[in-house]
Amino acid sequence: MNSLLTDAIRPDFNAITMADFEPAVEQVLAENRQLIAELIEQGADTWESLAFKLEEADDRLNKVWSVISHYNSVLNSDELREIYKRLIALLTDYNTEMGQNIQLYEAYQRLADSADFETLSQAQKQSIKHILRSFKLSGVALQAKAKAEYSELKKKLSSLSNAFSENVLDATQAWTWHVEDKADLPGLPESTLQLLASLAKENGYDSGYLLTLDAPCYLPVMTYCDDAAIREKIYQAFMTRASDQGPHAGQWDNTQTIHEILVARQALAKLLSFDNFAEKSLATKMAGSVDEVVEFLEQLAEKAGDVAQKEFEELKAFARSISGQDELNIWDSAYYAEKLKQQRFDISQEALRPYFPVPVVLKIRT
């Protein structure tokens, strides 16, 4: 049996392989399509006969896809990228197909208009309202030509978003810095040094430490490394990934990709009769308008600005008392914030580390 299609509470990562991915998604999509066709044929239009069954079907698909997405994030490879691209295309087609299924939409509308709707719980009513809203945002009311245009835009956006992520990942993985002597990495916790030493060996170095831009390396360096030059170097590399700046300027540059995403989003919004993509985005959020969001952000900045400036000056004064430097660079803030926390509260992130490995957390939970 396909390891992705079990009813286990947690994925069995020891049993799952990439060979499971495509068959699992294809099977779930086929079963979902068959279920929808049967429900439409039966005239299902109650919570139990329609909404609940489709929620179960969506949940099964989400469980399968979340595992595949996780693998793509943490074990990315050329083979997995090709599989992932094919599966994204399948999912995009499926979601567009379901979102524009007028018979399915009418079944949900009958449920919303029925006398039984008032007997549902508030959560169930809200779920139905959100589903009907999703149909409209998927272009269910569009004419055939516009529906085809919507489908092409969704495919393009899926492809562009995936390309954006791949560029960031490639840029992240491309940058490394080998340091031979432990003394050149002052302040790093022993757990981080062990990680960097293992990374060096995995990448063919006989000794030393390999710095990367992955979070398990980047965050400890920014937080604990006593050498400001090292913090600056890794910060600049991290913040300029996939751009026209930094150590890999122009490689994996996402500038054009971002432009194309913005153009496609605007076209999609216009197709659905919104003035811009911000309005479309707000259709599923609490804020009533773009102006309302801007006003909120401006008020937030005004109310928080003085406090933030006070805290920054406090941190800057603390840094000055330790290092004597007048300016607090952005790559210094996490470092001195950690020092200040240790001084005030006698606690550090490293002290908390032993309490949060997965086996310990699961043991406490059970």
Secondary structure, DSSP 8 states (H G I E B T S, - for coil): --GGGS--SS--TTT--GGGHHHHHHHHHHHHHHHHHHHHHHT--SIIIIIHHHHHHHHHHHHHHHHHHHHHHHS--HHHHHHHHHHHHHHHHHHHHHHT-HHHHHHHHHHHHSGGGGGS-HHHHHHHHHHHHHHHHTTTTS-HHHHHHHHHHHHHHHHHHHHHHHHHHHHHHH-EEEE--GGGSTT--HHHHHHHHHHHHHTT-SSSEEEESSHHHHHHHHHH-S-HHHHHHHHHHHHTTTSSSSTTTTTT--HHHHHHHHHHHHHHHHHTT-SSHHHHHHTTSS---HHHHHHHHHHHHHHHHHHHHHHHHHHHHHHHHHH--SS--GGGHHHHHHHHHHHHHS--HHHHGGG-SHHHHHHHH-
